[in-house]
Each structure stands twice: as structure tokens, then as C-alpha cells.
């Protein structure tokens, strides 16, 4: 039985992500599933739901069974959820519908589709 691979270093990944977003003329860094989970803190299931709703960058298959996410797209997603238009940023008033739906999230982050 193979030993489990160690989780990627979060600090190193954040530095790589900052580099990717700061240098748009250089080739974009690509991150695998485990690295994206470490960067975002989102499980694979949550990312899949958000991708499907258009509220998280879609991964790209670079070969059969090898899916990667571009660093600039992840950095853009992080900036989008930090903005004031993020439906999760402010809880809804009491008596409201509660959490924002995935459709609401996709509506305020249309630039992430694709």
C-alpha cells in the first residue's frame, strides 16, 4: 500500500499564487486538486458545485485524468470573493432566505465562467 502524499505547504502555494497574479506576461502556474484545496480550503465537492454554478474557476484537463487550475484564475476568484458584492460577505437579515444560493453567487461572479 502506498503512503499518502503530504499536503502541499500553504504558505508556498500562496506565494506562488501571488507571483502568478502579479506577473501576467509570464506563463501561468497550474495547480492540481490537492494544491487548490490547500489554497482555497474548499473540498472537492464544494468546488465542483461552485464550478457547476459558474462561481469558481473551471479546471482544465491537460491529459486524461490530469486536471489543473490556472493560478491567475484562482487569484481572480480570491479577489472576487473579497469584494463587497460577495453574497457571503454579509449575512442576510433575520427572516430572510438564509445563505445565498449558488445561482446568486454565479450572478455576482460572472467573470469566472469559462
C-alpha positions in Angstrom: 0.0 0.0 0.0 1.4 3.4 -1.0 1.9 6.1 1.7 -0.3 9.1 1.4 1.3 12.1 -0.2 1.9 15.0 2.3 -0.3 18.1 1.9 1.3 21.0 0.0 2.7 23.9 2.0 0.0 26.5 2.2 2.4 29.4 2.5 4.5 28.4 -0.5 1.3 28.0 -2.6 0.0 31.4 -1.6 3.4 32.9 -2.6 3.2 31.1 -6.0 -0.4 32.3 -6.4 0.7 35.9 -5.7 3.5 35.6 -8.2 1.1 34.3 -10.8 -1.3 37.2 -10.4 1.5 39.8 -10.3 3.3 38.7 -13.4 0.6 38.4 -16.2 3.2 38.2 -19.0 4.8 35.1 -17.7 3.4 31.6 -18.3 0.6 30.9 -15.8 1.2 28.4 -13.0 -1.0 25.4 -12.8 -2.2 23.8 -9.6 -3.5 20.3 -9.0 -6.5 19.2 -6.9 -4.7 18.9 -3.6 -2.9 22.3 -4.1 -6.2 24.0 -4.9 -7.8 22.5 -1.8 -4.9 23.8 0.3 -5.1 27.3 -1.3 -8.9 27.7 -1.0 -9.8 25.5 1.9 -12.7 24.2 -0.2 -13.4 20.5 -0.6 -13.5 18.9 -4.0 -17.3 18.6 -3.7 -17.8 22.2 -2.8 -15.5 23.3 -5.7 -17.4 21.1 -8.1 -20.8 22.6 -7.1 -19.3 26.2 -7.4 -17.8 25.3 -10.8 -21.1 24.0 -12.0 -22.8 27.2 -10.9 -20.1 29.3 -12.6 -18.9 30.7 -9.3 -15.4 29.0 -9.2 -12.8 28.8 -12.0 -13.2 25.6 -14.1 -10.3 23.2 -14.1 -8.7 22.2 -17.4 -7.7 18.7 -18.3 -4.1 18.7 -19.6 -4.2 15.0 -20.2 -6.6 12.2 -19.5 -7.3 12.1 -15.7 -5.0 15.1 -15.1 -7.0 18.2 -14.2 -5.3 21.6 -13.4 -6.4 25.1 -12.4 -4.6 28.2 -13.6 -3.2 30.4 -10.9 -4.4 33.7 -12.4 -8.0 32.4 -12.4 -7.7 31.3 -8.7 -6.3 34.7 -7.8 -9.2 36.4 -9.6 -11.6 34.2 -7.7 -10.0 35.2 -4.4 -10.3 38.9 -5.3 -13.9 38.4 -6.3 -14.9 36.9 -3.0 -13.1 39.7 -1.1 -15.2 42.3 -2.9 -18.3 43.9 -1.4 -20.6 42.2 -4.0 -19.8 38.7 -2.5 -23.2 37.4 -1.2 -21.4 35.5 1.7 -19.6 38.7 2.9 -22.7 40.0 4.8 -25.2 37.7 6.4 -28.8 38.2 5.3 -31.2 39.9 7.7 -33.1 37.7 10.1 -36.2 36.3 8.5 -34.5 36.3 5.0 -33.8 33.2 2.9 -30.6 32.5 4.7 -27.4 31.7 2.7 -27.1 32.9 -0.8 -27.8 30.2 -3.4 -25.2 29.1 -5.9 -27.2 30.9 -8.6 -26.8 34.2 -6.6 -23.1 33.6 -6.3 -22.7 32.9 -10.0 -24.7 36.1 -10.8 -22.2 38.3 -8.9 -19.1 36.5 -10.2 -19.8 36.2 -14.0 -16.2 36.8 -15.0 -15.2 33.4 -13.6 -17.1 31.4 -16.2 -15.1 29.6 -18.8 
